[in-house]
């Protein structure tokens, strides 16, 4: 049994995971990032970050964040988001974070805290359910759809190899429509795609965390009942006053 928690010492036998996204770190945000790390250290045993870690994908932004994250007292896994890839420096950003001890996942998996497995992928967009965009028509449209298919396949590969008692999935884009509610209807298909839900339905997970939808809903559920949390920091600050969500698993 897993649950989002507001505070306290947690239940015996469960680990407290802090999840956040859309930090949009800039060069002047060093103190803010260090405060985030200090708060996480006081409350959690594992940190997951779901993309848009930098504001415009500049390596100097990633360096500021990496310097702060080096002060973590726990394992940290992350994925990149669209902002992190804006300048084509994704590899350099991942390396800077990796040098600070952050495991940046891109269709990869790892086991942290002995019994918690994490699978991570950036994900992509394309719509949900019967309104999911299909690969028909012009070449650019087919390439757009293929990117979503490729991300879903990467997640499937990661989950298929993940052998752990507890499983967490992290991504930037959402696998369900429900957590986009609150955003303008016109942009919801660009916030995620249900193609990302299929691997999770197939292999299972205890919880899914994503970001990207700053004005969306905090929580939803997949068709199989798996809880999905939108942990975009602007949304969390508005709803909870905190920059991260605590979840027990």
N, C-alpha and C positions, 0 to 999 in steps of 0.2 A: 504494500500500500504506500503510495507516495502522495505528498501534498505540499502545496505552497505554504510557507509559514511566515508569520509576521515578526516573531522574536522568540525569546526564551532559549532554553538549553537544548531543545530537540529531544526526540525519542531515542531510547537506547537501541543500538544496533543500526541506526540510520545515520547517513552522512548528510551534512548540510552543504548544498551547492549554491553558489552565487552565480547568477546569470545576468549578463548585461550586453548591450549592443548600441551601435550608433553613438559612440563616444565623440566622434568628430574632433579628435585632438588637433589642436593648433600649437604653434611654437610657444605661445604665451600661456598654455594650459598646464604647465608642469605642476604647479601647486595643486590645481584641481585634481589632476590624475593621482598625485601622491595621497591626497585626502581619500580618494576612492580606494586605493590600495590599503590604506590604514583601516578604513571601515570594513573592507572585505576580510582582512586579517583578523579582525576582532570577532567576526560572526560566522565564517565559513571554513570549510575544509577543502574546497575545490572551486575554481573559478572557470567559467566558460564565457567566451566573448563571441558575439555573433555578427561580426562585420561592421563596416564603416568605422573602423578604429581611428582612421585619419580623416581629416576634413576634405582634402583635395588630392590625396595620394602622393604627397611630397615625402621623401625619405626623412627630411628633417622633422616632420610631424611625427613620423614613426619613431624616430630617435627619442623624442621627448616622452612618448608613451612607454617605450622600452625601458628608459631610465627609471620611470616610476614602477613599472611592473617587475623590475629586478628586485624590488623590495617585498615581493609577495612571499608569504611563508607557506605556500601550498602549491600544488600543481595547477597549471593553467593550460587550457586548450582553446583555440580560436579558429575562426575562418575569416577570410577577407570579404569585403563587400564591394559594391560598385564604386563608391567613393575612393576606396583604396586602390582601385585599378584605373582611375581616371587619367593618370599620367604615364601609364605603362611601366610603373616601377613596382609591380606586385612582388616580383622575386626579391628585390632589395628590401622591401618592407618586411616580407616574411623572414628574411635572414636577420634583420635587426631585431625583430621580436624573438626569433629563435635563439639568438645570442643572449637574450635576457631570460631564457628559460621557458618561453611560451612555445607550445607545440602548435604550429599553424597547419591545419588540416585542409586538404583539397582532394577529397575522395579517399582519404586515409582514415585509419582507425588506430586507437591505442587504448591501453588499459591503465587507469590511474587509481590510486588509493586501493590497490589490490583487487577489488571486486567490481569496479565501475568502468565499463567500457564506453568510449566516446567515438562516434562516427561523425565526420564533418564534411560539408561541401558548401560551396557558395550558393548553389542553386541558380534559378533563373525565373523568368516570367513567362506568361503565355495564357493565363486564364484558368478557369476552374470548371470541373464537371462537364456538362454537355456543351459549355461555351469555351472549352479548351481549344486554342488555336491549332489547326491541323496543317500538315505539310503539303499544301496544294497551291499551285499557282506559280507566281514569280520566284525566281531563284533567291532573291534576298529574303523573302518570306520563309522559304524552305530552310534557309540557313538559320534564321531566327528560331524556328521550331526545333531544328537539330541541336541548337545550344541547350535548350531545355531538356531534350532527350538525353544528351550527353551527360548533363549534370545528374539526371535521375539514374543513369547507368553507373556513374561514379559512386553515388550513394549506395546503390544496390551492391556494388562490389565491396565497399567498405563494410556494410552490415553483414554480408554473407561470410566474411572472415572474422567477424567479431564474436568471440566466444567468452562471454562474461556473464556473471549472474545478473548484473544490472546494466541496462543500456541507455545511453543518452545520445540523442541526435541533435547536432547544432548546424544551423544554416543561416544565411542572411535573408533569403526570400522565404515566403510562407508556403506551406504545402496545403493550406486550407483557406477557403474564402472567409470563414467566420472571423478571423482576427484582422481582416481588412475593414470590417464594419466601423464606420466613423470617418474613413477617408472618402474623398469624392468618388462617386460611383464610376466616373469616367476613367480613373487611374487604377482601379482595383486589379484589372487583369495584368497590370505592369508591376504588381507587388509580389507576385508569386505564381505558382501553378500547381494544380493537383497531380501533375506528373510526378512531383516529388513525394507524393503520399504513397504511391504504389510500393516502393521498396520497404517502407516502414510497415505497411499492411502485411507484406510478405514475411519479413523477418522479425518484426516486433520491436518495441522500445518502451521504456518506462515513461519517457517524457521527451518532447521535442521543444527546443528553444529556437526562436528566430528573431530578427529585427526588421528594419527597413520601413515598416508602417508606423511612422511617428504619431499618427492621429488615429490609429486603428483601435482594436479591442485587445484587452490584456490576455484573455483566455478563450480557447475554443477546444473542440475535441474532434479527432478524426473519426471516421465511420466505425472503426473498431474500438473506439473509446479512449485511445491514447490521448493524454492531455497535451495541448500545444499552447505555449506561452510566447507572447510577443513582448520581448524584453528591450525594446528600443528605449534608450535612456530618457528621451523627452517624454515619452508616455509614462514611464515609471515614476518620474519626478512629479508629473501632474496628478497621477492617481494615488501614489503611495508616499511621495515626498522623499523617496530614496533613489539612488542611482543604480540599484541592482535589485533583483528578485531573489529571495531565498527559497530553496526547494529542498525537501528532504526525500532521500531515496535510500 
